[in-house]
Amino acid sequence: MKRALVVGGSLAGLSAGLFLLRAGWDVHVFERSKDDLSDQGGGIVTQDAMWQALAGAGLTGRPGVQLKRRIVYARDGSILGEHREDETVTSWDALYRMLHGAFPPERYHLGREVEGYDETAEGVALRFTDGRTAEGELLVAADGVGSAIRGQMHPEVKPVYAGYVAWRGLVPEGELPAHARAALVDAFSFCTAPHEQMLSYTVPGDDGEEGFGRRRHNFVWYRPAEEKTALRDLLTDEDGETHHPNIPAMHAHADATLSPAYAAFVRATEKPKLQPINDHLCPQLVSGRVALIGDAAAQARPHTGAGTSKAIGDAAALAAALRDSDDVGEALRRFEAARLPIIREMVEHGRWLGRHLDPNEPGDGTAEGEDQAVDTLLRVAARAKDGNAAE
Ligand SMILES: Cc1cc2nc3c(=O)[nH]c(=O)nc-3n(C[C@H](O)[C@H](O)[C@H](O)COP(=O)(O)OP(=O)(O)OC[C@H]3O[C@@H](n4cnc5c(N)ncnc54)[C@H](O)[C@@H]3O)c2cc1C
């Protein structure tokens, strides 16, 4: 039986592990974190193609919350547009628990940080930071945006800062003030201002609960931040600590910029997180017996709502190509030819959706005139493009 070594035990790595096991490979997943990754993360927008791919690995559950409508709110709380449609959103931890629970624990190795790899006559040899090694016929790099494997394959590829950050928050829905709950719960909602965008949706509770009152509400608030100066200031709190956003400034800005429901939501958030928005695209997904998947291969801006669907789609496409051929090198080349155009389109789509958020872009900081901007949020943002971008 051929052996596959997967580096990274998050969503891309676990799904690659599951798909490759079903395709008859002897798979081992190596994750640098010493602890299980559950109990982390926020909301995840899902695409139908992702659930279909997971069903192909025998995972037929869809842990998540069914939303019924999208709404765009104006700053004064009035509704600028509304669109009725079912969509499923979930949380990172619910998805991780599902994948992790289905993967054989004896094949999932925590505390194993990979330093690099060497090509061998039969395939690849991994080098770990603790001096150990492992050999296999295939190396799958699912080690995320800072991938050590991509760093070795393509050292010139680096994430590019988009000119803005996202503040993220997660609040148990019972802790939202009643007026905010009435406006936001069970909907995918937005509120925009020049060069800014707020969005939110309901996700499962921290133990995966999907019942009303036991779930959480998740927001993502995009705001411009200059890379060298403002970004550093945003990360400085009252005590001079550099790992938390400046909460009082955040509250004041929420009151001045967002609808009343969103301002209350921001104030109800105990520990907001800050994420600089970057993207990158590796020009090759494959080199010899090595394949890059998930964020290691490319990261689209989060407006696509497809990062996780893409990661799982990459893993499914890789396993499908390998199932159809005994020649690993040839299968990897087919995987790249099929997948790279889809990924490239997704990265470009993310740039297009986020273009007005970059303060350096020309224009007044609104997407394309208010009516069209509202329509884009209701019908285009965070959806699979032309049915295939998130395959
Ligand atoms: C704990 C966690 C929470 C997240 N929460 C969210 C969220 O709430 N919302 C959202 O949209 N996205 C979230 N993400 C990112 C999201 O998982 C990815 O953008 C997307 O699903 C693609 O996943 P990935 O597996 O390619 O990359 P990642 O999820 O980034 O996983 C990469 C994995 O590789 C491991 N790794 C890195 N380097 C090495 C190495 N040298 N050796 C061994 N292992 C290595 C990392 O520890 C990590 O577990 C989260 C990621 C993590 C790790």
The ligand as a Gaussian input file, in Angstrom:
#p B3LYP/6-31G(d) Opt

LIG

0 1
 C       -7.130000      26.722000      15.079000
 C       -7.646000      27.343000      13.798000
 C       -8.842000      28.096000      13.821000
 C       -9.357000      28.666000      12.645000
 N      -10.523000      29.374000      12.687000
 C      -11.050000      29.889000      11.559000
 C      -12.314000      30.575000      11.562000
 O      -12.942000      30.700000      12.590000
 N      -12.810000      31.095000      10.404000
 C      -12.135000      30.941000       9.223000
 O      -12.635000      31.406000       8.185000
 N      -10.952000      30.293000       9.174000
 C      -10.383000      29.772000      10.311000
 N       -9.185000      29.113000      10.265000
 C       -8.514000      29.016000       8.971000
 C       -9.158000      27.945000       8.117000
 O       -9.020000      26.676000       8.723000
 C       -8.440000      27.924000       6.801000
 O       -8.407000      29.190000       6.210000
 C       -9.070000      27.009000       5.770000
 O       -9.995000      26.116000       6.300000
 C       -7.973000      26.240000       5.105000
 O       -7.436000      25.365000       6.063000
 P       -5.983000      24.770000       5.989000
 O       -6.099000      23.435000       6.675000
 O       -5.429000      24.845000       4.625000
 O       -5.087000      25.766000       6.858000
 P       -5.055000      25.995000       8.423000
 O       -6.400000      25.852000       9.007000
 O       -4.320000      27.258000       8.650000
 O       -4.167000      24.769000       8.980000
 C       -2.798000      24.607000       8.819000
 C       -2.334000      23.619000       9.878000
 O       -0.992000      23.271000       9.636000
 C       -0.283000      23.245000      10.855000
 N        1.123000      23.507000      10.545000
 C        1.657000      24.663000      10.071000
 N        2.987000      24.518000       9.876000
 C        3.281000      23.247000      10.211000
 C        4.500000      22.497000      10.205000
 N        5.660000      23.045000       9.809000
 N        4.466000      21.198000      10.620000
 C        3.286000      20.619000      11.009000
 N        2.118000      21.288000      11.039000
 C        2.111000      22.580000      10.634000
 C       -0.937000      24.369000      11.663000
 O       -0.714000      24.229000      13.051000
 C       -2.415000      24.204000      11.275000
 O       -3.094000      23.321000      12.132000
 C       -8.633000      28.522000      11.432000
 C       -7.429000      27.785000      11.408000
 C       -6.938000      27.183000      12.561000
 C       -5.654000      26.361000      12.519000

